[in-house]
Amino acid sequence: MRKIEIEIDSGSGFCFGVTTAIKKAEEVLSSVLQTPPLQGRSGGVSSSPTTHHPSPILHCLGDIVHNSKEVERLHECGLVTINHEQLAELHDAKVLLRAHGEPPSTYEIARRNNIEIIDATCPVVLQLQRRIKRQYDSSPEAQIVIFGKNGHAEVLGLVGQTDGHAVVVENLNDVKQLDFSRDIYLYSQTTKNLDEFHEIIAFIQSHIAPEATFRSFDTICRHVANRMPAIAAFAERHDLILFVSGRKSSNGRVLFNECLRCNPNSHHIESPAEINLAWLDGVRTIGICGATSTPKWLMEQCRDYILARIND
């Protein structure tokens, strides 16, 4: 029997916003089913779902978290994911808004359709939405610029605060298309890379016209920003890294790339089924980590999967 040390990164796992959203979903599902509170995995409990319900109890606008395994677990308890088109056709129902936030139009649809909103927008995102709206209302002629991913749920909610007028930039090439003769107010999606944000600030500062105003606002969530140096240090001290994350997670892609940069023997997986036991050849230490959308229980399953096979 070969001895391999396995460490689960204590800093990986759900951020505050995701934890809160899942807890709210579990509370609503439990109250409707009139059962004791679900022993949810949002807090890191590694247990099997206790309730299976085939019909919708609570709707969620978009995946509650970018992790298919956690979405499946909650679906079994009665949480059904819908899109914006389905929301427009829905009436007299309960709908949970996930941590990413939503534009004002979503709330208006809910009001018209007699939909009860369970609002789980992350407080950090909510504060950012309000700041952008205040800025837009006070200076609608200025360029409100958001450093973020086009089409991302959070970004759509932010752009919605400006009636669709905000400009989204994903990289320096996008920044070059701005009108530097006009005022620019720069914000960031909460999960973006801090170093890239500073590069964009420096570029705008060096190109903005003397008569124009430029102001930047660091709106990156520190829980996310601090993950970069922490996960780099974690990746460096292990022979093998298993990064567990849904492939739709933007945060997951960023953090995995940082793992790969620090440790070329890093693998991005969504579940234990994707673990190739050949990766373990010659390995003494394994580090298991994940994104802010990765449940602790899934990382624990990956650990247990390996332990069960190396101890056979």
Stockholm file with secondary structure:
# STOCKHOLM 1.0

chainA/1-312         MRKIEIEIDSGSGFCFGVTTAIKKAEEVLSSVLQTPPLQGRSGGVSSSPTTHHPSPILHCLGDIVHNSKEVERLHECGLVTINHEQLAELHDAKVLLRAHGEPPSTYEIARRNNIEIIDATCPVVLQLQRRIKRQYDSSPEAQIVIFGKNGHAEVLGLVGQTDGHAVVVENLNDVKQLDFSRDIYLYSQTTKNLDEFHEIIAFIQSHIAPEATFRSFDTICRHVANRMPAIAAFAERHDLILFVSGRKSSNGRVLFNECLRCNPNSHHIESPAEINLAWLDGVRTIGICGATSTPKWLMEQCRDYILARIND
#=GR chainA/1-312 SS CCCCEEEECTTCSCCHHHHHHHHHHHHHHHHHHTCSCCCCGGGTCCCCCCCCCCSCSEEEESCSSSCHHHHHHHHHTTEEEECHHHHHHCCSCEEEECTTCCCHHHHHHHHHTTCEEEECCCHHHHHHHHHHHHHHHHCTTSEEEEESCTTCHHHHHHHHTTTTCCEEECSHHHHTTSCTTSCEEEEECTTSCHHHHHHHHHHHHHHSCTTSCEEECCCCCHHHHTHHHHHHHHHHTCSEEEEECCTTCHHHHHHHHHHHHHCSSEEEESSGGGCCGGGGTTCSEEEEEECTTCCHHHHHHHHHHHHHHHTC
#=GC SS_cons         CCCCEEEECTTCSCCHHHHHHHHHHHHHHHHHHTCSCCCCGGGTCCCCCCCCCCSCSEEEESCSSSCHHHHHHHHHTTEEEECHHHHHHCCSCEEEECTTCCCHHHHHHHHHTTCEEEECCCHHHHHHHHHHHHHHHHCTTSEEEEESCTTCHHHHHHHHTTTTCCEEECSHHHHTTSCTTSCEEEEECTTSCHHHHHHHHHHHHHHSCTTSCEEECCCCCHHHHTHHHHHHHHHHTCSEEEEECCTTCHHHHHHHHHHHHHCSSEEEESSGGGCCGGGGTTCSEEEEEECTTCCHHHHHHHHHHHHHHHTC
//
